[in-house]
Amino acid sequence: MLDGRIYAVNHQGTMYLLNVTDDGFDIASQFEIKKKPTNSYLAHPVVSAGRLYIRCDQNLYAFDVRAN
């Protein structure tokens, strides 16, 4: 969790930014990562120095998630 939000990726490559609420969570944003076979996205996403890192098989994707 970072700043009250959870970064989560499902087994099909959909990345979610979730707001934590008293009742669970709300989806704040989502996007599709390059499609790979199901269950290729099993590593946890990592946020460091304003970048979101997502590993899929032998690929590593990096996204700038710093506020403008």
PDB file of N, CA, C and O in Angstrom:
ATOM      1  N   MET A   1       0.849  -1.160   0.000  1.00  0.00           N
ATOM      2  CA  MET A   1       0.000   0.000   0.000  1.00  0.00           C
ATOM      3  C   MET A   1       0.906   1.239   0.000  1.00  0.00           C
ATOM      4  O   MET A   1       1.935   1.276   0.674  1.00  0.00           O
ATOM      5  N   LEU A   2       0.504   2.226  -0.755  1.00  0.00           N
ATOM      6  CA  LEU A   2       1.251   3.474  -0.853  1.00  0.00           C
ATOM      7  C   LEU A   2       0.250   4.622  -0.879  1.00  0.00           C
ATOM      8  O   LEU A   2      -0.632   4.660  -1.737  1.00  0.00           O
ATOM      9  N   ASP A   3       0.384   5.558   0.058  1.00  0.00           N
ATOM     10  CA  ASP A   3      -0.508   6.715   0.143  1.00  0.00           C
ATOM     11  C   ASP A   3      -1.980   6.315   0.206  1.00  0.00           C
ATOM     12  O   ASP A   3      -2.828   6.970  -0.399  1.00  0.00           O
ATOM     13  N   GLY A   4      -2.286   5.242   0.937  1.00  0.00           N
ATOM     14  CA  GLY A   4      -3.668   4.800   1.078  1.00  0.00           C
ATOM     15  C   GLY A   4      -4.230   4.115  -0.147  1.00  0.00           C
ATOM     16  O   GLY A   4      -5.442   3.936  -0.266  1.00  0.00           O
ATOM     17  N   ARG A   5      -3.359   3.733  -1.051  1.00  0.00           N
ATOM     18  CA  ARG A   5      -3.792   3.055  -2.286  1.00  0.00           C
ATOM     19  C   ARG A   5      -3.034   1.743  -2.445  1.00  0.00           C
ATOM     20  O   ARG A   5      -1.923   1.579  -1.940  1.00  0.00           O
ATOM     21  N   ILE A   6      -3.655   0.827  -3.149  1.00  0.00           N
ATOM     22  CA  ILE A   6      -3.040  -0.463  -3.427  1.00  0.00           C
ATOM     23  C   ILE A   6      -2.821  -0.576  -4.932  1.00  0.00           C
ATOM     24  O   ILE A   6      -3.726  -0.303  -5.721  1.00  0.00           O
ATOM     25  N   TYR A   7      -1.620  -0.978  -5.322  1.00  0.00           N
ATOM     26  CA  TYR A   7      -1.312  -1.289  -6.717  1.00  0.00           C
ATOM     27  C   TYR A   7      -1.426  -2.800  -6.853  1.00  0.00           C
ATOM     28  O   TYR A   7      -0.741  -3.539  -6.146  1.00  0.00           O
ATOM     29  N   ALA A   8      -2.284  -3.264  -7.754  1.00  0.00           N
ATOM     30  CA  ALA A   8      -2.518  -4.696  -7.899  1.00  0.00           C
ATOM     31  C   ALA A   8      -2.609  -5.055  -9.372  1.00  0.00           C
ATOM     32  O   ALA A   8      -3.136  -4.290 -10.181  1.00  0.00           O
ATOM     33  N   VAL A   9      -2.093  -6.220  -9.708  1.00  0.00           N
ATOM     34  CA  VAL A   9      -2.185  -6.726 -11.079  1.00  0.00           C
ATOM     35  C   VAL A   9      -2.821  -8.108 -11.021  1.00  0.00           C
ATOM     36  O   VAL A   9      -2.476  -8.918 -10.161  1.00  0.00           O
ATOM     37  N   ASN A  10      -3.750  -8.378 -11.938  1.00  0.00           N
ATOM     38  CA  ASN A  10      -4.368  -9.700 -11.932  1.00  0.00           C
ATOM     39  C   ASN A  10      -3.594 -10.662 -12.839  1.00  0.00           C
ATOM     40  O   ASN A  10      -2.633 -10.264 -13.498  1.00  0.00           O
ATOM     41  N   HIS A  11      -4.009 -11.898 -12.867  1.00  0.00           N
ATOM     42  CA  HIS A  11      -3.288 -12.942 -13.596  1.00  0.00           C
ATOM     43  C   HIS A  11      -3.382 -12.800 -15.117  1.00  0.00           C
ATOM     44  O   HIS A  11      -2.703 -13.520 -15.849  1.00  0.00           O
ATOM     45  N   GLN A  12      -4.222 -11.873 -15.596  1.00  0.00           N
ATOM     46  CA  GLN A  12      -4.359 -11.665 -17.040  1.00  0.00           C
ATOM     47  C   GLN A  12      -3.700 -10.379 -17.515  1.00  0.00           C
ATOM     48  O   GLN A  12      -3.757 -10.061 -18.703  1.00  0.00           O
ATOM     49  N   GLY A  13      -3.069  -9.626 -16.597  1.00  0.00           N
ATOM     50  CA  GLY A  13      -2.341  -8.430 -16.998  1.00  0.00           C
ATOM     51  C   GLY A  13      -3.107  -7.129 -16.902  1.00  0.00           C
ATOM     52  O   GLY A  13      -2.736  -6.152 -17.553  1.00  0.00           O
ATOM     53  N   THR A  14      -4.170  -7.087 -16.106  1.00  0.00           N
ATOM     54  CA  THR A  14      -4.854  -5.829 -15.849  1.00  0.00           C
ATOM     55  C   THR A  14      -4.272  -5.239 -14.571  1.00  0.00           C
ATOM     56  O   THR A  14      -4.264  -5.882 -13.521  1.00  0.00           O
ATOM     57  N   MET A  15      -3.787  -4.005 -14.675  1.00  0.00           N
ATOM     58  CA  MET A  15      -3.205  -3.302 -13.529  1.00  0.00           C
ATOM     59  C   MET A  15      -4.259  -2.409 -12.925  1.00  0.00           C
ATOM     60  O   MET A  15      -4.952  -1.694 -13.650  1.00  0.00           O
ATOM     61  N   TYR A  16      -4.400  -2.432 -11.595  1.00  0.00           N
ATOM     62  CA  TYR A  16      -5.397  -1.637 -10.889  1.00  0.00           C
ATOM     63  C   TYR A  16      -4.732  -0.723  -9.866  1.00  0.00           C
ATOM     64  O   TYR A  16      -3.753  -1.104  -9.224  1.00  0.00           O
ATOM     65  N   LEU A  17      -5.268   0.479  -9.723  1.00  0.00           N
ATOM     66  CA  LEU A  17      -4.953   1.370  -8.621  1.00  0.00           C
ATOM     67  C   LEU A  17      -6.221   1.429  -7.785  1.00  0.00           C
ATOM     68  O   LEU A  17      -7.261   1.882  -8.263  1.00  0.00           O
ATOM     69  N   LEU A  18      -6.142   0.974  -6.538  1.00  0.00           N
ATOM     70  CA  LEU A  18      -7.314   0.825  -5.687  1.00  0.00           C
ATOM     71  C   LEU A  18      -7.250   1.792  -4.515  1.00  0.00           C
ATOM     72  O   LEU A  18      -6.217   1.904  -3.854  1.00  0.00           O
ATOM     73  N   ASN A  19      -8.343   2.487  -4.256  1.00  0.00           N
ATOM     74  CA  ASN A  19      -8.481   3.316  -3.063  1.00  0.00           C
ATOM     75  C   ASN A  19      -9.037   2.448  -1.954  1.00  0.00           C
ATOM     76  O   ASN A  19     -10.045   1.766  -2.143  1.00  0.00           O
ATOM     77  N   VAL A  20      -8.389   2.464  -0.794  1.00  0.00           N
ATOM     78  CA  VAL A  20      -8.862   1.701   0.353  1.00  0.00           C
ATOM     79  C   VAL A  20     -10.003   2.467   1.021  1.00  0.00           C
ATOM     80  O   VAL A  20      -9.890   3.664   1.286  1.00  0.00           O
ATOM     81  N   THR A  21     -11.107   1.758   1.289  1.00  0.00           N
ATOM     82  CA  THR A  21     -12.269   2.358   1.947  1.00  0.00           C
ATOM     83  C   THR A  21     -12.605   1.537   3.189  1.00  0.00           C
ATOM     84  O   THR A  21     -12.031   0.471   3.407  1.00  0.00           O
ATOM     85  N   ASP A  22     -13.522   2.027   3.992  1.00  0.00           N
ATOM     86  CA  ASP A  22     -13.965   1.283   5.178  1.00  0.00           C
ATOM     87  C   ASP A  22     -14.635  -0.033   4.797  1.00  0.00           C
ATOM     88  O   ASP A  22     -14.591  -0.998   5.561  1.00  0.00           O
ATOM     89  N   ASP A  23     -15.255  -0.076   3.618  1.00  0.00           N
ATOM     90  CA  ASP A  23     -15.970  -1.273   3.162  1.00  0.00           C
ATOM     91  C   ASP A  23     -15.137  -2.169   2.259  1.00  0.00           C
ATOM     92  O   ASP A  23     -15.626  -3.208   1.815  1.00  0.00           O
ATOM     93  N   GLY A  24     -13.899  -1.801   1.978  1.00  0.00           N
ATOM     94  CA  GLY A  24     -13.055  -2.596   1.082  1.00  0.00           C
ATOM     95  C   GLY A  24     -12.182  -1.697   0.236  1.00  0.00           C
ATOM     96  O   GLY A  24     -11.205  -1.123   0.717  1.00  0.00           O
ATOM     97  N   PHE A  25     -12.550  -1.578  -1.049  1.00  0.00           N
ATOM     98  CA  PHE A  25     -11.782  -0.722  -1.949  1.00  0.00           C
ATOM     99  C   PHE A  25     -12.635  -0.287  -3.122  1.00  0.00           C
ATOM    100  O   PHE A  25     -13.660  -0.901  -3.418  1.00  0.00           O
ATOM    101  N   ASP A  26     -12.206   0.784  -3.794  1.00  0.00           N
ATOM    102  CA  ASP A  26     -12.802   1.271  -5.036  1.00  0.00           C
ATOM    103  C   ASP A  26     -11.700   1.340  -6.074  1.00  0.00           C
ATOM    104  O   ASP A  26     -10.557   1.664  -5.749  1.00  0.00           O
ATOM    105  N   ILE A  27     -12.030   1.040  -7.314  1.00  0.00           N
ATOM    106  CA  ILE A  27     -11.052   1.127  -8.395  1.00  0.00           C
ATOM    107  C   ILE A  27     -10.913   2.592  -8.800  1.00  0.00           C
ATOM    108  O   ILE A  27     -11.870   3.209  -9.269  1.00  0.00           O
ATOM    109  N   ALA A  28      -9.707   3.145  -8.613  1.00  0.00           N
ATOM    110  CA  ALA A  28      -9.432   4.528  -8.997  1.00  0.00           C
ATOM    111  C   ALA A  28      -9.010   4.603 -10.454  1.00  0.00           C
ATOM    112  O   ALA A  28      -9.321   5.569 -11.152  1.00  0.00           O
ATOM    113  N   SER A  29      -8.297   3.574 -10.912  1.00  0.00           N
ATOM    114  CA  SER A  29      -7.776   3.558 -12.282  1.00  0.00           C
ATOM    115  C   SER A  29      -7.399   2.135 -12.641  1.00  0.00           C
ATOM    116  O   SER A  29      -7.150   1.306 -11.766  1.00  0.00           O
ATOM    117  N   GLN A  30      -7.359   1.858 -13.936  1.00  0.00           N
ATOM    118  CA  GLN A  30      -6.894   0.554 -14.400  1.00  0.00           C
ATOM    119  C   GLN A  30      -6.411   0.667 -15.829  1.00  0.00           C
ATOM    120  O   GLN A  30      -6.848   1.542 -16.576  1.00  0.00           O
ATOM    121  N   PHE A  31      -5.505  -0.224 -16.207  1.00  0.00           N
ATOM    122  CA  PHE A  31      -5.052  -0.306 -17.592  1.00  0.00           C
ATOM    123  C   PHE A  31      -4.565  -1.712 -17.880  1.00  0.00           C
ATOM    124  O   PHE A  31      -4.237  -2.477 -16.973  1.00  0.00           O
ATOM    125  N   GLU A  32      -4.525  -2.033 -19.161  1.00  0.00           N
ATOM    126  CA  GLU A  32      -4.076  -3.351 -19.603  1.00  0.00           C
ATOM    127  C   GLU A  32      -2.592  -3.303 -19.945  1.00  0.00           C
ATOM    128  O   GLU A  32      -2.132  -2.397 -20.639  1.00  0.00           O
ATOM    129  N   ILE A  33      -1.862  -4.276 -19.457  1.00  0.00           N
ATOM    130  CA  ILE A  33      -0.462  -4.437 -19.817  1.00  0.00           C
ATOM    131  C   ILE A  33      -0.427  -5.317 -21.063  1.00  0.00           C
ATOM    132  O   ILE A  33      -1.386  -6.040 -21.336  1.00  0.00           O
ATOM    133  N   LYS A  34       0.653  -5.264 -21.811  1.00  0.00           N
ATOM    134  CA  LYS A  34       0.776  -6.092 -23.016  1.00  0.00           C
ATOM    135  C   LYS A  34       0.338  -7.522 -22.707  1.00  0.00           C
ATOM    136  O   LYS A  34       0.793  -8.126 -21.735  1.00  0.00           O
ATOM    137  N   LYS A  35      -0.536  -8.045 -23.533  1.00  0.00           N
ATOM    138  CA  LYS A  35      -1.115  -9.362 -23.281  1.00  0.00           C
ATOM    139  C   LYS A  35      -0.070 -10.464 -23.386  1.00  0.00           C
ATOM    140  O   LYS A  35       0.691 -10.544 -24.350  1.00  0.00           O
ATOM    141  N   LYS A  36      -0.061 -11.289 -22.386  1.00  0.00           N
ATOM    142  CA  LYS A  36       0.767 -12.488 -22.315  1.00  0.00           C
ATOM    143  C   LYS A  36      -0.154 -13.628 -21.911  1.00  0.00           C
ATOM    144  O   LYS A  36      -1.312 -13.386 -21.569  1.00  0.00           O
ATOM    145  N   PRO A  37       0.328 -14.857 -21.941  1.00  0.00           N
ATOM    146  CA  PRO A  37      -0.535 -15.962 -21.495  1.00  0.00           C
ATOM    147  C   PRO A  37      -1.007 -15.767 -20.054  1.00  0.00           C
ATOM    148  O   PRO A  37      -0.295 -15.184 -19.237  1.00  0.00           O
ATOM    149  N   THR A  38      -2.208 -16.256 -19.747  1.00  0.00           N
ATOM    150  CA  THR A  38      -2.746 -16.182 -18.395  1.00  0.00           C
ATOM    151  C   THR A  38      -1.738 -16.749 -17.414  1.00  0.00           C
ATOM    152  O   THR A  38      -1.039 -17.717 -17.715  1.00  0.00           O
ATOM    153  N   ASN A  39      -1.667 -16.142 -16.242  1.00  0.00           N
ATOM    154  CA  ASN A  39      -0.757 -16.505 -15.159  1.00  0.00           C
ATOM    155  C   ASN A  39       0.692 -16.121 -15.426  1.00  0.00           C
ATOM    156  O   ASN A  39       1.589 -16.620 -14.746  1.00  0.00           O
ATOM    157  N   SER A  40       0.942 -15.253 -16.392  1.00  0.00           N
ATOM    158  CA  SER A  40       2.295 -14.745 -16.623  1.00  0.00           C
ATOM    159  C   SER A  40       2.630 -13.628 -15.644  1.00  0.00           C
ATOM    160  O   SER A  40       3.805 -13.339 -15.415  1.00  0.00           O
ATOM    161  N   TYR A  41       1.615 -13.000 -15.066  1.00  0.00           N
ATOM    162  CA  TYR A  41       1.795 -11.860 -14.167  1.00  0.00           C
ATOM    163  C   TYR A  41       1.645 -12.316 -12.723  1.00  0.00           C
ATOM    164  O   TYR A  41       0.648 -11.996 -12.075  1.00  0.00           O
ATOM    165  N   LEU A  42       2.605 -13.049 -12.220  1.00  0.00           N
ATOM    166  CA  LEU A  42       2.501 -13.588 -10.876  1.00  0.00           C
ATOM    167  C   LEU A  42       3.358 -12.848  -9.862  1.00  0.00           C
ATOM    168  O   LEU A  42       3.199 -13.072  -8.662  1.00  0.00           O
ATOM    169  N   ALA A  43       4.262 -11.971 -10.298  1.00  0.00           N
ATOM    170  CA  ALA A  43       5.082 -11.188  -9.374  1.00  0.00           C
ATOM    171  C   ALA A  43       4.306  -9.971  -8.893  1.00  0.00           C
ATOM    172  O   ALA A  43       3.506  -9.406  -9.639  1.00  0.00           O
ATOM    173  N   HIS A  44       4.536  -9.567  -7.652  1.00  0.00           N
ATOM    174  CA  HIS A  44       3.869  -8.382  -7.111  1.00  0.00           C
ATOM    175  C   HIS A  44       4.421  -7.122  -7.766  1.00  0.00           C
ATOM    176  O   HIS A  44       5.630  -7.019  -7.975  1.00  0.00           O
ATOM    177  N   PRO A  45       3.559  -6.163  -8.094  1.00  0.00           N
ATOM    178  CA  PRO A  45       4.052  -4.889  -8.614  1.00  0.00           C
ATOM    179  C   PRO A  45       4.799  -4.142  -7.505  1.00  0.00           C
ATOM    180  O   PRO A  45       4.488  -4.290  -6.323  1.00  0.00           O
ATOM    181  N   VAL A  46       5.782  -3.344  -7.902  1.00  0.00           N
ATOM    182  CA  VAL A  46       6.613  -2.602  -6.953  1.00  0.00           C
ATOM    183  C   VAL A  46       6.622  -1.135  -7.355  1.00  0.00           C
ATOM    184  O   VAL A  46       6.741  -0.811  -8.537  1.00  0.00           O
ATOM    185  N   VAL A  47       6.495  -0.243  -6.371  1.00  0.00           N
ATOM    186  CA  VAL A  47       6.621   1.192  -6.609  1.00  0.00           C
ATOM    187  C   VAL A  47       7.883   1.660  -5.898  1.00  0.00           C
ATOM    188  O   VAL A  47       8.051   1.427  -4.701  1.00  0.00           O
ATOM    189  N   SER A  48       8.766   2.321  -6.637  1.00  0.00           N
ATOM    190  CA  SER A  48       9.999   2.851  -6.078  1.00  0.00           C
ATOM    191  C   SER A  48      10.397   4.105  -6.834  1.00  0.00           C
ATOM    192  O   SER A  48      10.391   4.130  -8.065  1.00  0.00           O
ATOM    193  N   ALA A  49      10.742   5.146  -6.087  1.00  0.00           N
ATOM    194  CA  ALA A  49      11.215   6.405  -6.673  1.00  0.00           C
ATOM    195  C   ALA A  49      10.271   6.932  -7.756  1.00  0.00           C
ATOM    196  O   ALA A  49      10.720   7.448  -8.780  1.00  0.00           O
ATOM    197  N   GLY A  50       8.962   6.801  -7.524  1.00  0.00           N
ATOM    198  CA  GLY A  50       7.984   7.339  -8.459  1.00  0.00           C
ATOM    199  C   GLY A  50       7.738   6.502  -9.698  1.00  0.00           C
ATOM    200  O   GLY A  50       7.107   6.960 -10.651  1.00  0.00           O
ATOM    201  N   ARG A  51       8.237   5.273  -9.685  1.00  0.00           N
ATOM    202  CA  ARG A  51       8.025   4.385 -10.828  1.00  0.00           C
ATOM    203  C   ARG A  51       7.355   3.090 -10.372  1.00  0.00           C
ATOM    204  O   ARG A  51       7.663   2.552  -9.308  1.00  0.00           O
ATOM    205  N   LEU A  52       6.442   2.610 -11.196  1.00  0.00           N
ATOM    206  CA  LEU A  52       5.757   1.345 -10.967  1.00  0.00           C
ATOM    207  C   LEU A  52       6.438   0.299 -11.833  1.00  0.00           C
ATOM    208  O   LEU A  52       6.549   0.467 -13.047  1.00  0.00           O
ATOM    209  N   TYR A  53       6.898  -0.791 -11.201  1.00  0.00           N
ATOM    210  CA  TYR A  53       7.576  -1.870 -11.921  1.00  0.00           C
ATOM    211  C   TYR A  53       6.695  -3.114 -11.900  1.00  0.00           C
ATOM    212  O   TYR A  53       6.191  -3.524 -10.854  1.00  0.00           O
ATOM    213  N   ILE A  54       6.521  -3.710 -13.096  1.00  0.00           N
ATOM    214  CA  ILE A  54       5.720  -4.919 -13.217  1.00  0.00           C
ATOM    215  C   ILE A  54       6.534  -5.936 -14.005  1.00  0.00           C
ATOM    216  O   ILE A  54       7.000  -5.656 -15.109  1.00  0.00           O
ATOM    217  N   ARG A  55       6.697  -7.118 -13.424  1.00  0.00           N
ATOM    218  CA  ARG A  55       7.438  -8.187 -14.088  1.00  0.00           C
ATOM    219  C   ARG A  55       6.461  -9.187 -14.691  1.00  0.00           C
ATOM    220  O   ARG A  55       5.469  -9.561 -14.066  1.00  0.00           O
ATOM    221  N   CYS A  56       6.759  -9.613 -15.915  1.00  0.00           N
ATOM    222  CA  CYS A  56       5.985 -10.638 -16.598  1.00  0.00           C
ATOM    223  C   CYS A  56       6.956 -11.539 -17.333  1.00  0.00           C
ATOM    224  O   CYS A  56       7.627 -11.100 -18.267  1.00  0.00           O
ATOM    225  N   ASP A  57       7.038 -12.791 -16.923  1.00  0.00           N
ATOM    226  CA  ASP A  57       8.019 -13.717 -17.490  1.00  0.00           C
ATOM    227  C   ASP A  57       9.398 -13.066 -17.424  1.00  0.00           C
ATOM    228  O   ASP A  57       9.865 -12.723 -16.338  1.00  0.00           O
ATOM    229  N   GLN A  58      10.047 -12.893 -18.556  1.00  0.00           N
ATOM    230  CA  GLN A  58      11.384 -12.306 -18.601  1.00  0.00           C
ATOM    231  C   GLN A  58      11.360 -10.796 -18.873  1.00  0.00           C
ATOM    232  O   GLN A  58      12.416 -10.186 -19.040  1.00  0.00           O
ATOM    233  N   ASN A  59      10.181 -10.196 -18.919  1.00  0.00           N
ATOM    234  CA  ASN A  59      10.041  -8.761 -19.205  1.00  0.00           C
ATOM    235  C   ASN A  59       9.809  -7.970 -17.925  1.00  0.00           C
ATOM    236  O   ASN A  59       9.163  -8.447 -16.991  1.00  0.00           O
ATOM    237  N   LEU A  60      10.348  -6.753 -17.896  1.00  0.00           N
ATOM    238  CA  LEU A  60      10.108  -5.830 -16.802  1.00  0.00           C
ATOM    239  C   LEU A  60       9.583  -4.536 -17.392  1.00  0.00           C
ATOM    240  O   LEU A  60      10.244  -3.919 -18.228  1.00  0.00           O
ATOM    241  N   TYR A  61       8.387  -4.116 -16.958  1.00  0.00           N
ATOM    242  CA  TYR A  61       7.766  -2.889 -17.434  1.00  0.00           C
ATOM    243  C   TYR A  61       7.903  -1.829 -16.348  1.00  0.00           C
ATOM    244  O   TYR A  61       7.778  -2.139 -15.164  1.00  0.00           O
ATOM    245  N   ALA A  62       8.157  -0.590 -16.735  1.00  0.00           N
ATOM    246  CA  ALA A  62       8.271   0.524 -15.797  1.00  0.00           C
ATOM    247  C   ALA A  62       7.355   1.655 -16.246  1.00  0.00           C
ATOM    248  O   ALA A  62       7.329   2.020 -17.421  1.00  0.00           O
ATOM    249  N   PHE A  63       6.597   2.207 -15.286  1.00  0.00           N
ATOM    250  CA  PHE A  63       5.664   3.298 -15.563  1.00  0.00           C
ATOM    251  C   PHE A  63       5.905   4.421 -14.569  1.00  0.00           C
ATOM    252  O   PHE A  63       6.079   4.166 -13.377  1.00  0.00           O
ATOM    253  N   ASP A  64       5.918   5.646 -15.039  1.00  0.00           N
ATOM    254  CA  ASP A  64       6.062   6.816 -14.180  1.00  0.00           C
ATOM    255  C   ASP A  64       4.723   7.079 -13.512  1.00  0.00           C
ATOM    256  O   ASP A  64       3.736   7.353 -14.196  1.00  0.00           O
ATOM    257  N   VAL A  65       4.671   6.998 -12.176  1.00  0.00           N
ATOM    258  CA  VAL A  65       3.415   7.198 -11.455  1.00  0.00           C
ATOM    259  C   VAL A  65       3.477   8.437 -10.549  1.00  0.00           C
ATOM    260  O   VAL A  65       2.642   8.602  -9.660  1.00  0.00           O
ATOM    261  N   ARG A  66       4.460   9.293 -10.779  1.00  0.00           N
ATOM    262  CA  ARG A  66       4.566  10.522  -9.990  1.00  0.00           C
ATOM    263  C   ARG A  66       3.446  11.482 -10.392  1.00  0.00           C
ATOM    264  O   ARG A  66       3.042  11.540 -11.553  1.00  0.00           O
ATOM    265  N   ALA A  67       2.958  12.226  -9.410  1.00  0.00           N
ATOM    266  CA  ALA A  67       1.933  13.235  -9.677  1.00  0.00           C
ATOM    267  C   ALA A  67       2.537  14.374 -10.475  1.00  0.00           C
ATOM    268  O   ALA A  67       3.684  14.759 -10.251  1.00  0.00           O
ATOM    269  N   ASN A  68       1.765  14.912 -11.405  1.00  0.00           N
ATOM    270  CA  ASN A  68       2.242  16.044 -12.211  1.00  0.00           C
ATOM    271  C   ASN A  68       2.164  17.325 -11.422  1.00  0.00           C
ATOM    272  O   ASN A  68       2.522  18.387 -11.932  1.00  0.00           O
TER     273      ASN A  68
END
